[in-house]
């Protein structure tokens, strides 16, 4: 088997191929009979992967890549789009829960795990919607959670409300603590990452923006400074990640097929470079072994950059993968699969 650095979800009509991607090539290690996959996660110690789909009011499927055993939970929440494994208190201990941010329903769900497989929906919190002048009339007419991550308690981005919510998780119970930060009106916060100084950075899908959250203020920059082609009305910024080797933050400019690269500056954000992503529609990042991988959904490839000082000046290595919709770093158990 290929020595895997990444796990990729490759969508082909009514099924998802689970691809082990290494620096010497790729190999299909599992097939999941699902379509419309929106998110991917991998258990840290068991050979189990999870995919979220639009089906049946939002569904999450778990598959053991060694035995082939699978389980599915439906009714998770409409359009689940991000998954996070946690222990009962929201930490990174042995996972007991799988959290799902549900874009179409305005909820965050907690799915109980049993022997690593999804078992049932153990709880959920809902986010209301508050209309504000200046919001997008089509994309911001309801709460749209898009990402969940740790920050002491949990943070949940809400593209529809232009806010980041704070949610507590204790003894397996989710509690909505209210708004953590309000973002610029009409910006559509999508994903979050943390830099080496602990600063939180946010990608803004609706305003072509990237921001860094300070204690009292929010620094904002354009994710791309390129002119949009005539057939594009916007640059819908997607994923964001902190790359520690060069101490930079990277954004995915999906409409422009570029990566925006930034560092901390006197005014909060300093643009470093903007480069070609190696394909079309960069949908998600993953990092492993001194590399940054970019899943380019619409060009059927993964671009892998060797990171280090000035890595953006070098071309990536390209690996053919059909319609990669999600990518994560491969856990150690992939070595024994």
Secondary structure, DSSP 8 states (H G I E B T S, - for coil): ---EEEEEEEEETTEEEEEEEETTEEEEEEEE---SEEEEEE-SSSSEEEEEESTTTSEEEEEETTT--EEEE--S-TTEEEEEEE-TTSSSSS--EEEEEETTTTEEEEEEEETTEEEEEEEEEE------TT--TTTSSS--EEEEEESSSEEEEETTTTEEEEEEEETTEEEEEEEEEE--TT--EEEEEE-TTS-EEEEETTTTEEEEE-SS-EEEEES--S---TT-S---EEEEEEETTTTEEEEEETTTTEEEEEE--TTS-EEEEEEE-SSS-EEEEEEETTEEEEEEGGGTEEEEEE-STTGGGS--EEEE-TTEEEEEE--GGGGG-
